[in-house]
Amino acid sequence: MARLKLDPETIGFSTVMEQMTHARVVDCFKDDETIYFVVASGQMGKALGKGAINIKTLQQKFNKKIKIIEYDDDVCKFVRNVAYPLKIEHVTLEENCVKIQDSSKKTKSLLIGRQSKNLNMLKRAISRFYSIDIKIE
């Protein structure tokens, strides 16, 4: 895992998240309307809270959408975690490239998103931990 650089704002978000949920935050990054937290493997239940109360509280506190992603050492599982709640049929690793294969056009279009927004977020999250490329087929 590469060394991550965090700015003071994301460190603040991570600190608030850890104090509130008692889940270990591995990484935090944001875009215009969403804050993404990557929590340690096995900490997803703690991070969500009963009935996802922690997400709701954090959304009110930060005035932004919150997405929590569970980290995994296996890059294919991590890609599935980042893409959740989409159900992807096949994720394979071939020579520094993760291939995402799905027969459903709907799943592919949701994975890519309008103006490739979702695909760029997926690539950004993966590139923070692994130096690989992503292809959707």
N, CA, C and O atoms as a GROMACS GRO file, in nm:
protein
  548
    1MET      N    1   0.085  -0.118   0.000
    1MET     CA    2   0.000   0.000   0.000
    1MET      C    3   0.090   0.124   0.000
    1MET      O    4   0.183   0.134   0.080
    2ALA      N    5   0.061   0.214  -0.088
    2ALA     CA    6   0.139   0.337  -0.100
    2ALA      C    7   0.108   0.433   0.015
    2ALA      O    8   0.003   0.424   0.078
    3ARG      N    9   0.201   0.522   0.040
    3ARG     CA   10   0.180   0.622   0.144
    3ARG      C   11   0.084   0.728   0.092
    3ARG      O   12   0.104   0.784  -0.016
    4LEU      N   13  -0.021   0.757   0.169
    4LEU     CA   14  -0.125   0.850   0.128
    4LEU      C   15  -0.097   0.989   0.182
    4LEU      O   16  -0.046   1.005   0.292
    5LYS      N   17  -0.132   1.089   0.102
    5LYS     CA   18  -0.120   1.228   0.145
    5LYS      C   19  -0.260   1.282   0.171
    5LYS      O   20  -0.347   1.275   0.085
    6LEU      N   21  -0.279   1.334   0.291
    6LEU     CA   22  -0.408   1.390   0.329
    6LEU      C   23  -0.391   1.538   0.360
    6LEU      O   24  -0.291   1.580   0.418
    7ASP      N   25  -0.489   1.617   0.321
    7ASP     CA   26  -0.485   1.758   0.357
    7ASP      C   27  -0.552   1.777   0.493
    7ASP      O   28  -0.619   1.685   0.541
    8PRO      N   29  -0.536   1.892   0.557
    8PRO     CA   30  -0.592   1.913   0.691
    8PRO      C   31  -0.744   1.891   0.698
    8PRO      O   32  -0.795   1.844   0.799
    9GLU      N   33  -0.814   1.926   0.592
    9GLU     CA   34  -0.960   1.909   0.592
    9GLU      C   35  -0.999   1.761   0.599
    9GLU      O   36  -1.087   1.724   0.677
   10THR      N   37  -0.935   1.676   0.518
   10THR     CA   38  -0.968   1.534   0.521
   10THR      C   39  -0.922   1.467   0.649
   10THR      O   40  -0.984   1.371   0.696
   11ILE      N   41  -0.814   1.516   0.708
   11ILE     CA   42  -0.771   1.464   0.838
   11ILE      C   43  -0.878   1.496   0.942
   11ILE      O   44  -0.908   1.413   1.028
   12GLY      N   45  -0.934   1.615   0.935
   12GLY     CA   46  -1.043   1.652   1.026
   12GLY      C   47  -1.165   1.564   1.008
   12GLY      O   48  -1.226   1.521   1.106
   13PHE      N   49  -1.202   1.537   0.882
   13PHE     CA   50  -1.315   1.447   0.854
   13PHE      C   51  -1.289   1.308   0.914
   13PHE      O   52  -1.376   1.249   0.976
   14SER      N   53  -1.166   1.258   0.893
   14SER     CA   54  -1.130   1.125   0.943
   14SER      C   55  -1.136   1.119   1.095
   14SER      O   56  -1.184   1.021   1.152
   15THR      N   57  -1.088   1.224   1.160
   15THR     CA   58  -1.089   1.228   1.306
   15THR      C   59  -1.231   1.226   1.360
   15THR      O   60  -1.261   1.152   1.454
   16VAL      N   61  -1.318   1.307   1.303
   16VAL     CA   62  -1.458   1.310   1.346
   16VAL      C   63  -1.522   1.173   1.325
   16VAL      O   64  -1.593   1.124   1.412
   17MET      N   65  -1.496   1.112   1.210
   17MET     CA   66  -1.552   0.980   1.179
   17MET      C   67  -1.504   0.876   1.279
   17MET      O   68  -1.584   0.797   1.329
   18GLU      N   69  -1.374   0.875   1.309
   18GLU     CA   70  -1.320   0.777   1.403
   18GLU      C   71  -1.374   0.797   1.544
   18GLU      O   72  -1.407   0.699   1.611
   19GLN      N   73  -1.384   0.922   1.589
   19GLN     CA   74  -1.436   0.949   1.724
   19GLN      C   75  -1.583   0.909   1.735
   19GLN      O   76  -1.626   0.859   1.839
   20MET      N   77  -1.658   0.930   1.629
   20MET     CA   78  -1.800   0.902   1.632
   20MET      C   79  -1.831   0.753   1.621
   20MET      O   80  -1.920   0.702   1.689
   21THR      N   81  -1.758   0.683   1.534
   21THR     CA   82  -1.792   0.543   1.504
   21THR      C   83  -1.702   0.442   1.572
   21THR      O   84  -1.739   0.325   1.585
   22HIS      N   85  -1.584   0.484   1.616
   22HIS     CA   86  -1.482   0.396   1.673
   22HIS      C   87  -1.431   0.295   1.570
   22HIS      O   88  -1.375   0.192   1.606
   23ALA      N   89  -1.452   0.324   1.441
   23ALA     CA   90  -1.399   0.241   1.332
   23ALA      C   91  -1.271   0.307   1.282
   23ALA      O   92  -1.263   0.430   1.274
   24ARG      N   93  -1.171   0.226   1.248
   24ARG     CA   94  -1.043   0.280   1.201
   24ARG      C   95  -1.056   0.325   1.056
   24ARG      O   96  -1.086   0.245   0.968
   25VAL      N   97  -1.032   0.453   1.032
   25VAL     CA   98  -1.037   0.509   0.897
   25VAL      C   99  -0.899   0.497   0.834
   25VAL      O  100  -0.801   0.551   0.886
   26VAL      N  101  -0.892   0.427   0.722
   26VAL     CA  102  -0.766   0.406   0.651
   26VAL      C  103  -0.738   0.524   0.558
   26VAL      O  104  -0.622   0.564   0.541
   27ASP      N  105  -0.843   0.579   0.497
   27ASP     CA  106  -0.826   0.688   0.402
   27ASP      C  107  -0.955   0.769   0.395
   27ASP      O  108  -1.063   0.720   0.430
   28CYS      N  109  -0.941   0.892   0.350
   28CYS     CA  110  -1.056   0.981   0.332
   28CYS      C  111  -1.026   1.073   0.214
   28CYS      O  112  -0.917   1.129   0.205
   29PHE      N  113  -1.123   1.088   0.125
   29PHE     CA  114  -1.110   1.184   0.015
   29PHE      C  115  -1.249   1.234  -0.020
   29PHE      O  116  -1.349   1.174   0.021
   30LYS      N  117  -1.256   1.342  -0.096
   30LYS     CA  118  -1.386   1.401  -0.125
   30LYS      C  119  -1.389   1.458  -0.265
   30LYS      O  120  -1.286   1.486  -0.326
   31ASP      N  121  -1.512   1.474  -0.315
   31ASP     CA  122  -1.533   1.549  -0.438
   31ASP      C  123  -1.634   1.658  -0.406
   31ASP      O  124  -1.654   1.691  -0.290
   32ASP      N  125  -1.698   1.714  -0.507
   32ASP     CA  126  -1.787   1.827  -0.486
   32ASP      C  127  -1.900   1.800  -0.388
   32ASP      O  128  -1.930   1.884  -0.303
   33GLU      N  129  -1.964   1.683  -0.398
   33GLU     CA  130  -2.081   1.660  -0.314
   33GLU      C  131  -2.072   1.539  -0.221
   33GLU      O  132  -2.164   1.515  -0.144
   34THR      N  133  -1.962   1.463  -0.226
   34THR     CA  134  -1.952   1.341  -0.146
   34THR      C  135  -1.818   1.333  -0.074
   34THR      O  136  -1.714   1.373  -0.126
   35ILE      N  137  -1.823   1.279   0.049
   35ILE     CA  138  -1.701   1.247   0.124
   35ILE      C  139  -1.692   1.095   0.129
   35ILE      O  140  -1.788   1.028   0.167
   36TYR      N  141  -1.577   1.041   0.091
   36TYR     CA  142  -1.556   0.897   0.088
   36TYR      C  143  -1.462   0.859   0.202
   36TYR      O  144  -1.354   0.916   0.216
   37PHE      N  145  -1.505   0.763   0.284
   37PHE     CA  146  -1.421   0.710   0.391
   37PHE      C  147  -1.388   0.566   0.357
   37PHE      O  148  -1.477   0.488   0.324
   38VAL      N  149  -1.261   0.529   0.365
   38VAL     CA  150  -1.219   0.390   0.350
   38VAL      C  151  -1.185   0.341   0.490
   38VAL      O  152  -1.094   0.393   0.554
   39VAL      N  153  -1.260   0.241   0.536
   39VAL     CA  154  -1.239   0.188   0.672
   39VAL      C  155  -1.165   0.056   0.663
   39VAL      O  156  -1.167  -0.011   0.560
   40ALA      N  157  -1.100   0.018   0.773
   40ALA     CA  158  -1.023  -0.105   0.778
   40ALA      C  159  -1.114  -0.226   0.757
   40ALA      O  160  -1.235  -0.220   0.782
   41SER      N  161  -1.055  -0.333   0.710
   41SER     CA  162  -1.129  -0.456   0.685
   41SER      C  163  -1.196  -0.505   0.814
   41SER      O  164  -1.132  -0.512   0.919
   42GLY      N  165  -1.323  -0.540   0.805
   42GLY     CA  166  -1.398  -0.588   0.921
   42GLY      C  167  -1.459  -0.478   1.006
   42GLY      O  168  -1.523  -0.508   1.106
   43GLN      N  169  -1.442  -0.352   0.969
   43GLN     CA  170  -1.491  -0.239   1.047
   43GLN      C  171  -1.617  -0.175   0.989
   43GLN      O  172  -1.664  -0.073   1.040
   44MET      N  173  -1.671  -0.233   0.883
   44MET     CA  174  -1.785  -0.172   0.814
   44MET      C  175  -1.907  -0.161   0.904
   44MET      O  176  -1.975  -0.058   0.904
   45GLY      N  177  -1.937  -0.264   0.981
   45GLY     CA  178  -2.052  -0.261   1.070
   45GLY      C  179  -2.042  -0.150   1.174
   45GLY      O  180  -2.140  -0.080   1.201
   46LYS      N  181  -1.923  -0.135   1.231
   46LYS     CA  182  -1.899  -0.026   1.327
   46LYS      C  183  -1.918   0.110   1.262
   46LYS      O  184  -1.979   0.200   1.319
   47ALA      N  185  -1.865   0.122   1.140
   47ALA     CA  186  -1.870   0.250   1.070
   47ALA      C  187  -2.013   0.290   1.035
   47ALA      O  188  -2.050   0.407   1.045
   48LEU      N  189  -2.093   0.194   0.994
   48LEU     CA  190  -2.231   0.223   0.956
   48LEU      C  191  -2.318   0.255   1.077
   48LEU      O  192  -2.396   0.350   1.076
   49GLY      N  193  -2.304   0.174   1.182
   49GLY     CA  194  -2.389   0.190   1.299
   49GLY      C  195  -2.523   0.121   1.277
   49GLY      O  196  -2.557   0.083   1.166
   50LYS      N  197  -2.597   0.107   1.384
   50LYS     CA  198  -2.726   0.040   1.377
   50LYS      C  199  -2.823   0.122   1.291
   50LYS      O  200  -2.848   0.239   1.319
   51GLY      N  201  -2.875   0.060   1.186
   51GLY     CA  202  -2.968   0.129   1.097
   51GLY      C  203  -2.902   0.242   1.020
   51GLY      O  204  -2.969   0.337   0.979
   52ALA      N  205  -2.771   0.233   1.000
   52ALA     CA  206  -2.691   0.335   0.928
   52ALA      C  207  -2.703   0.472   0.993
   52ALA      O  208  -2.696   0.574   0.924
   53ILE      N  209  -2.721   0.476   1.124
   53ILE     CA  210  -2.738   0.602   1.196
   53ILE      C  211  -2.613   0.690   1.186
   53ILE      O  212  -2.623   0.813   1.181
   54ASN      N  213  -2.494   0.626   1.183
   54ASN     CA  214  -2.370   0.704   1.176
   54ASN      C  215  -2.359   0.781   1.044
   54ASN      O  216  -2.313   0.895   1.042
   55ILE      N  217  -2.400   0.718   0.935
   55ILE     CA  218  -2.396   0.787   0.805
   55ILE      C  219  -2.491   0.906   0.806
   55ILE      O  220  -2.455   1.015   0.761
   56LYS      N  221  -2.610   0.885   0.857
   56LYS     CA  222  -2.709   0.994   0.861
   56LYS      C  223  -2.658   1.111   0.944
   56LYS      O  224  -2.672   1.227   0.905
   57THR      N  225  -2.598   1.081   1.058
   57THR     CA  226  -2.546   1.185   1.146
   57THR      C  227  -2.430   1.260   1.079
   57THR      O  228  -2.423   1.383   1.086
   58LEU      N  229  -2.340   1.186   1.015
   58LEU     CA  230  -2.226   1.250   0.947
   58LEU      C  231  -2.273   1.336   0.830
   58LEU      O  232  -2.217   1.443   0.805
   59GLN      N  233  -2.375   1.290   0.758
   59GLN     CA  234  -2.428   1.369   0.646
   59GLN      C  235  -2.484   1.502   0.696
   59GLN      O  236  -2.466   1.606   0.632
   60GLN      N  237  -2.552   1.499   0.809
   60GLN     CA  238  -2.605   1.622   0.865
   60GLN      C  239  -2.491   1.712   0.914
   60GLN      O  240  -2.496   1.834   0.896
   61LYS      N  241  -2.391   1.652   0.976
   61LYS     CA  242  -2.280   1.730   1.032
   61LYS      C  243  -2.196   1.798   0.922
   61LYS      O  244  -2.161   1.915   0.935
   62PHE      N  245  -2.165   1.724   0.815
   62PHE     CA  246  -2.079   1.777   0.709
   62PHE      C  247  -2.156   1.840   0.593
   62PHE      O  248  -2.097   1.904   0.507
   63ASN      N  249  -2.287   1.823   0.591
   63ASN     CA  250  -2.371   1.875   0.483
   63ASN      C  251  -2.330   1.821   0.346
   63ASN      O  252  -2.339   1.891   0.245
   64LYS      N  253  -2.286   1.697   0.342
   64LYS     CA  254  -2.247   1.629   0.219
   64LYS      C  255  -2.290   1.483   0.227
   64LYS      O  256  -2.315   1.431   0.336
   65LYS      N  257  -2.300   1.418   0.110
   65LYS     CA  258  -2.327   1.275   0.108
   65LYS      C  259  -2.203   1.203   0.161
   65LYS      O  260  -2.091   1.251   0.147
   66ILE      N  261  -2.227   1.088   0.221
   66ILE     CA  262  -2.117   1.008   0.277
   66ILE      C  263  -2.120   0.870   0.213
   66ILE      O  264  -2.226   0.809   0.202
   67LYS      N  265  -2.004   0.822   0.170
   67LYS     CA  266  -1.993   0.684   0.122
   67LYS      C  267  -1.880   0.619   0.200
   67LYS      O  268  -1.769   0.672   0.207
   68ILE      N  269  -1.910   0.503   0.257
   68ILE     CA  270  -1.811   0.428   0.333
   68ILE      C  271  -1.773   0.304   0.254
   68ILE      O  272  -1.859   0.230   0.208
   69ILE      N  273  -1.643   0.283   0.238
   69ILE     CA  274  -1.589   0.172   0.160
   69ILE      C  275  -1.502   0.088   0.252
   69ILE      O  276  -1.422   0.143   0.328
   70GLU      N  277  -1.517  -0.044   0.247
   70GLU     CA  278  -1.435  -0.132   0.329
   70GLU      C  279  -1.309  -0.171   0.251
   70GLU      O  280  -1.317  -0.221   0.139
   71TYR      N  281  -1.194  -0.149   0.312
   71TYR     CA  282  -1.066  -0.182   0.248
   71TYR      C  283  -1.047  -0.332   0.247
   71TYR      O  284  -1.093  -0.402   0.338
   72ASP      N  285  -0.980  -0.383   0.143
   72ASP     CA  286  -0.944  -0.524   0.135
   72ASP      C  287  -0.809  -0.535   0.066
   72ASP      O  288  -0.781  -0.461  -0.028
   73ASP      N  289  -0.724  -0.627   0.114
   73ASP     CA  290  -0.592  -0.647   0.053
   73ASP      C  291  -0.603  -0.704  -0.088
   73ASP      O  292  -0.516  -0.680  -0.172
   74ASP      N  293  -0.710  -0.780  -0.114
   74ASP     CA  294  -0.734  -0.835  -0.247
   74ASP      C  295  -0.795  -0.725  -0.334
   74ASP      O  296  -0.904  -0.675  -0.305
   75VAL      N  297  -0.724  -0.687  -0.440
   75VAL     CA  298  -0.768  -0.575  -0.524
   75VAL      C  299  -0.905  -0.600  -0.587
   75VAL      O  300  -0.984  -0.506  -0.602
   76CYS      N  301  -0.935  -0.724  -0.625
   76CYS     CA  302  -1.065  -0.754  -0.687
   76CYS      C  303  -1.179  -0.733  -0.587
   76CYS      O  304  -1.284  -0.679  -0.623
   77LYS      N  305  -1.159  -0.775  -0.463
   77LYS     CA  306  -1.262  -0.754  -0.360
   77LYS      C  307  -1.276  -0.605  -0.330
   77LYS      O  308  -1.387  -0.555  -0.307
   78PHE      N  309  -1.164  -0.534  -0.329
   78PHE     CA  310  -1.169  -0.391  -0.302
   78PHE      C  311  -1.245  -0.318  -0.412
   78PHE      O  312  -1.322  -0.225  -0.384
   79VAL      N  313  -1.226  -0.357  -0.538
   79VAL     CA  314  -1.301  -0.298  -0.649
   79VAL      C  315  -1.450  -0.322  -0.630
   79VAL      O  316  -1.530  -0.231  -0.652
   80ARG      N  317  -1.487  -0.443  -0.590
   80ARG     CA  318  -1.629  -0.473  -0.564
   80ARG      C  319  -1.683  -0.386  -0.449
   80ARG      O  320  -1.796  -0.338  -0.455
   81ASN      N  321  -1.602  -0.366  -0.345
   81ASN     CA  322  -1.644  -0.283  -0.232
   81ASN      C  323  -1.664  -0.138  -0.274
   81ASN      O  324  -1.757  -0.072  -0.228
   82VAL      N  325  -1.577  -0.087  -0.360
   82VAL     CA  326  -1.590   0.051  -0.407
   82VAL      C  327  -1.714   0.066  -0.494
   82VAL      O  328  -1.784   0.167  -0.486
   83ALA      N  329  -1.742  -0.034  -0.576
   83ALA     CA  330  -1.856  -0.028  -0.669
   83ALA      C  331  -1.990  -0.059  -0.601
   83ALA      O  332  -2.095  -0.036  -0.661
   84TYR      N  333  -1.987  -0.111  -0.478
   84TYR     CA  334  -2.111  -0.144  -0.408
   84TYR      C  335  -2.202  -0.022  -0.402
   84TYR      O  336  -2.151   0.088  -0.377
   85PRO      N  337  -2.330  -0.033  -0.424
   85PRO     CA  338  -2.421  -0.147  -0.422
   85PRO      C  339  -2.441  -0.216  -0.557
   85PRO      O  340  -2.529  -0.301  -0.568
   86LEU      N  341  -2.364  -0.182  -0.659
   86LEU     CA  342  -2.376  -0.250  -0.787
   86LEU      C  343  -2.323  -0.393  -0.775
   86LEU      O  344  -2.221  -0.416  -0.711
   87LYS      N  345  -2.393  -0.486  -0.835
   87LYS     CA  346  -2.351  -0.626  -0.837
   87LYS      C  347  -2.277  -0.650  -0.968
   87LYS      O  348  -2.337  -0.651  -1.075
   88ILE      N  349  -2.148  -0.670  -0.959
   88ILE     CA  350  -2.063  -0.692  -1.076
   88ILE      C  351  -2.042  -0.841  -1.093
   88ILE      O  352  -2.013  -0.912  -0.996
   89GLU      N  353  -2.058  -0.891  -1.218
   89GLU     CA  354  -2.045  -1.034  -1.244
   89GLU      C  355  -1.901  -1.084  -1.228
   89GLU      O  356  -1.878  -1.180  -1.154
   90HIS      N  357  -1.805  -1.020  -1.296
   90HIS     CA  358  -1.666  -1.067  -1.293
   90HIS      C  359  -1.569  -0.951  -1.274
   90HIS      O  360  -1.577  -0.849  -1.343
   91VAL      N  361  -1.477  -0.970  -1.180
   91VAL     CA  362  -1.366  -0.875  -1.162
   91VAL      C  363  -1.239  -0.959  -1.162
   91VAL      O  364  -1.221  -1.044  -1.076
   92THR      N  365  -1.152  -0.933  -1.259
   92THR     CA  366  -1.028  -1.011  -1.270
   92THR      C  367  -0.908  -0.918  -1.278
   92THR      O  368  -0.918  -0.805  -1.327
   93LEU      N  369  -0.795  -0.966  -1.229
   93LEU     CA  370  -0.669  -0.891  -1.233
   93LEU      C  371  -0.578  -0.955  -1.336
   93LEU      O  372  -0.544  -1.073  -1.325
   94GLU      N  373  -0.538  -0.877  -1.438
   94GLU     CA  374  -0.449  -0.927  -1.543
   94GLU      C  375  -0.342  -0.823  -1.572
   94GLU      O  376  -0.372  -0.716  -1.627
   95GLU      N  377  -0.219  -0.852  -1.537
   95GLU     CA  378  -0.104  -0.766  -1.568
   95GLU      C  379  -0.127  -0.618  -1.536
   95GLU      O  380  -0.135  -0.536  -1.627
   96ASN      N  381  -0.138  -0.585  -1.411
   96ASN     CA  382  -0.158  -0.446  -1.365
   96ASN      C  383  -0.282  -0.380  -1.423
   96ASN      O  384  -0.285  -0.258  -1.441
   97CYS      N  385  -0.384  -0.458  -1.451
   97CYS     CA  386  -0.509  -0.405  -1.503
   97CYS      C  387  -0.625  -0.486  -1.445
   97CYS      O  388  -0.627  -0.609  -1.454
   98VAL      N  389  -0.719  -0.418  -1.385
   98VAL     CA  390  -0.839  -0.484  -1.334
   98VAL      C  391  -0.946  -0.476  -1.441
   98VAL      O  392  -0.981  -0.367  -1.487
   99LYS      N  393  -0.998  -0.591  -1.482
   99LYS     CA  394  -1.104  -0.595  -1.583
   99LYS      C  395  -1.236  -0.622  -1.513
   99LYS      O  396  -1.252  -0.721  -1.442
  100ILE      N  397  -1.329  -0.532  -1.535
  100ILE     CA  398  -1.464  -0.546  -1.480
  100ILE      C  399  -1.553  -0.588  -1.595
  100ILE      O  400  -1.568  -0.515  -1.693
  101GLN      N  401  -1.613  -0.706  -1.583
  101GLN     CA  402  -1.698  -0.758  -1.689
  101GLN      C  403  -1.839  -0.779  -1.637
  101GLN      O  404  -1.859  -0.837  -1.530
  102ASP      N  405  -1.935  -0.732  -1.713
  102ASP     CA  406  -2.076  -0.749  -1.677
  102ASP      C  407  -2.158  -0.750  -1.805
  102ASP      O  408  -2.134  -0.670  -1.895
  103SER      N  409  -2.254  -0.841  -1.814
  103SER     CA  410  -2.336  -0.852  -1.934
  103SER      C  411  -2.447  -0.747  -1.938
  103SER      O  412  -2.501  -0.717  -2.044
  104SER      N  413  -2.480  -0.690  -1.823
  104SER     CA  414  -2.588  -0.593  -1.814
  104SER      C  415  -2.540  -0.454  -1.856
  104SER      O  416  -2.445  -0.401  -1.799
  105LYS      N  417  -2.606  -0.396  -1.955
  105LYS     CA  418  -2.573  -0.260  -1.998
  105LYS      C  419  -2.606  -0.160  -1.888
  105LYS      O  420  -2.539  -0.057  -1.875
  106LYS      N  421  -2.710  -0.189  -1.811
  106LYS     CA  422  -2.750  -0.098  -1.703
  106LYS      C  423  -2.639  -0.088  -1.597
  106LYS      O  424  -2.604   0.021  -1.553
  107THR      N  425  -2.585  -0.204  -1.557
  107THR     CA  426  -2.478  -0.204  -1.458
  107THR      C  427  -2.355  -0.129  -1.510
  107THR      O  428  -2.294  -0.051  -1.437
  108LYS      N  429  -2.319  -0.153  -1.635
  108LYS     CA  430  -2.204  -0.083  -1.694
  108LYS      C  431  -2.226   0.068  -1.696
  108LYS      O  432  -2.137   0.145  -1.662
  109SER      N  433  -2.347   0.109  -1.737
  109SER     CA  434  -2.373   0.253  -1.745
  109SER      C  435  -2.373   0.317  -1.606
  109SER      O  436  -2.327   0.430  -1.591
  110LEU      N  437  -2.426   0.246  -1.506
  110LEU     CA  438  -2.422   0.299  -1.369
  110LEU      C  439  -2.278   0.304  -1.316
  110LEU      O  440  -2.242   0.395  -1.242
  111LEU      N  441  -2.199   0.206  -1.355
  111LEU     CA  442  -2.059   0.201  -1.312
  111LEU      C  443  -1.979   0.317  -1.372
  111LEU      O  444  -1.893   0.374  -1.305
  112ILE      N  445  -2.007   0.350  -1.495
  112ILE     CA  446  -1.937   0.461  -1.562
  112ILE      C  447  -1.993   0.595  -1.517
  112ILE      O  448  -1.917   0.686  -1.484
  113GLY      N  449  -2.125   0.609  -1.515
  113GLY     CA  450  -2.189   0.732  -1.468
  113GLY      C  451  -2.190   0.842  -1.573
  113GLY      O  452  -2.120   0.834  -1.674
  114ARG      N  453  -2.268   0.944  -1.546
  114ARG     CA  454  -2.276   1.059  -1.637
  114ARG      C  455  -2.142   1.131  -1.639
  114ARG      O  456  -2.084   1.162  -1.535
  115GLN      N  457  -2.093   1.158  -1.759
  115GLN     CA  458  -1.963   1.222  -1.782
  115GLN      C  459  -1.849   1.148  -1.710
  115GLN      O  460  -1.753   1.209  -1.664
  116SER      N  461  -1.861   1.016  -1.702
  116SER     CA  462  -1.761   0.927  -1.640
  116SER      C  463  -1.732   0.960  -1.494
  116SER      O  464  -1.624   0.928  -1.445
  117LYS      N  465  -1.826   1.021  -1.426
  117LYS     CA  466  -1.805   1.062  -1.287
  117LYS      C  467  -1.779   0.943  -1.195
  117LYS      O  468  -1.685   0.945  -1.115
  118ASN      N  469  -1.862   0.839  -1.206
  118ASN     CA  470  -1.847   0.722  -1.119
  118ASN      C  471  -1.718   0.646  -1.151
  118ASN      O  472  -1.651   0.597  -1.061
  119LEU      N  473  -1.685   0.635  -1.279
  119LEU     CA  474  -1.562   0.567  -1.319
  119LEU      C  475  -1.439   0.642  -1.267
  119LEU      O  476  -1.344   0.580  -1.220
  120ASN      N  477  -1.441   0.773  -1.275
  120ASN     CA  478  -1.329   0.852  -1.223
  120ASN      C  479  -1.314   0.836  -1.072
  120ASN      O  480  -1.202   0.829  -1.022
  121MET      N  481  -1.426   0.830  -0.999
  121MET     CA  482  -1.421   0.807  -0.854
  121MET      C  483  -1.364   0.669  -0.825
  121MET      O  484  -1.282   0.653  -0.735
  122LEU      N  485  -1.408   0.569  -0.902
  122LEU     CA  486  -1.358   0.432  -0.885
  122LEU      C  487  -1.207   0.429  -0.909
  122LEU      O  488  -1.133   0.370  -0.830
  123LYS      N  489  -1.162   0.491  -1.015
  123LYS     CA  490  -1.018   0.495  -1.045
  123LYS      C  491  -0.941   0.569  -0.937
  123LYS      O  492  -0.831   0.528  -0.898
  124ARG      N  493  -0.998   0.677  -0.888
  124ARG     CA  494  -0.932   0.756  -0.784
  124ARG      C  495  -0.916   0.675  -0.655
  124ARG      O  496  -0.810   0.676  -0.593
  125ALA      N  497  -1.022   0.605  -0.616
  125ALA     CA  498  -1.017   0.525  -0.493
  125ALA      C  499  -0.918   0.410  -0.506
  125ALA      O  500  -0.841   0.384  -0.413
  126ILE      N  501  -0.918   0.342  -0.620
  126ILE     CA  502  -0.828   0.229  -0.641
  126ILE      C  503  -0.682   0.277  -0.649
  126ILE      O  504  -0.593   0.213  -0.593
  127SER      N  505  -0.658   0.388  -0.719
  127SER     CA  506  -0.521   0.436  -0.737
  127SER      C  507  -0.457   0.484  -0.607
  127SER      O  508  -0.335   0.496  -0.600
  128ARG      N  509  -0.536   0.513  -0.507
  128ARG     CA  510  -0.480   0.556  -0.378
  128ARG      C  511  -0.414   0.439  -0.305
  128ARG      O  512  -0.332   0.461  -0.215
  129PHE      N  513  -0.449   0.315  -0.342
  129PHE     CA  514  -0.393   0.198  -0.276
  129PHE      C  515  -0.313   0.106  -0.370
  129PHE      O  516  -0.219   0.040  -0.326
  130TYR      N  517  -0.350   0.104  -0.496
  130TYR     CA  518  -0.287   0.013  -0.593
  130TYR      C  519  -0.249   0.091  -0.718
  130TYR      O  520  -0.323   0.180  -0.761
  131SER      N  521  -0.135   0.058  -0.778
  131SER     CA  522  -0.095   0.124  -0.903
  131SER      C  523  -0.136   0.034  -1.020
  131SER      O  524  -0.052  -0.032  -1.081
  132ILE      N  525  -0.265   0.035  -1.050
  132ILE     CA  526  -0.320  -0.046  -1.158
  132ILE      C  527  -0.420   0.037  -1.238
  132ILE      O  528  -0.466   0.142  -1.194
  133ASP      N  529  -0.453  -0.014  -1.357
  133ASP     CA  530  -0.551   0.051  -1.443
  133ASP      C  531  -0.683  -0.026  -1.435
  133ASP      O  532  -0.684  -0.142  -1.393
  134ILE      N  533  -0.792   0.036  -1.475
  134ILE     CA  534  -0.924  -0.027  -1.470
  134ILE      C  535  -0.986  -0.022  -1.608
  134ILE      O  536  -0.986   0.081  -1.675
  135LYS      N  537  -1.040  -0.136  -1.652
  135LYS     CA  538  -1.111  -0.144  -1.779
  135LYS      C  539  -1.248  -0.206  -1.755
  135LYS      O  540  -1.261  -0.304  -1.682
  136ILE      N  541  -1.348  -0.148  -1.819
  136ILE     CA  542  -1.484  -0.202  -1.810
  136ILE      C  543  -1.518  -0.263  -1.945
  136ILE      O  544  -1.507  -0.197  -2.049
  137GLU      N  545  -1.558  -0.389  -1.943
  137GLU     CA  546  -1.594  -0.459  -2.067
  137GLU      C  547  -1.736  -0.508  -2.063
  137GLU      O  548  -1.784  -0.569  -2.159
   0.00000   0.00000   0.00000
